[in-house]
Amino acid sequence: NKVTYTPHVDSGDYVIIINAAKIQFTGNKEQDKMYYRHSNHPGGIKSISAGELKAKNPERLLENSIKGMLPSTRLGENQGKKLFVYGGAEHPHAAQ
């Protein structure tokens, strides 16, 4: 919502998301949706369901979904570094 917004320029804004632990899924996504990661070793694929990841680390669940929507460029990486996700309502950041 800036007048000076340009898609190819990082405007310097930080995004702080609170109450990530209260995220809800529709349908059967909590049991059916799987998240995968690989250690680059043979047989090193690990999978976890969305419900298990939500119980274990809801911040990572939301952070990975948002960072997946950003471009895979230096601009997207820099924008991803300005994203902060917290499970509760408390956070160490102050308003400007």
Beta strands, then each sheet from edge to edge (+ up, - down):
strand 1: 15-17
strand 2: 34-38
strand 3: 45-49
strand 4: 83-85
sheet 1: 1+ 4+
sheet 2: 2+ 3-
end
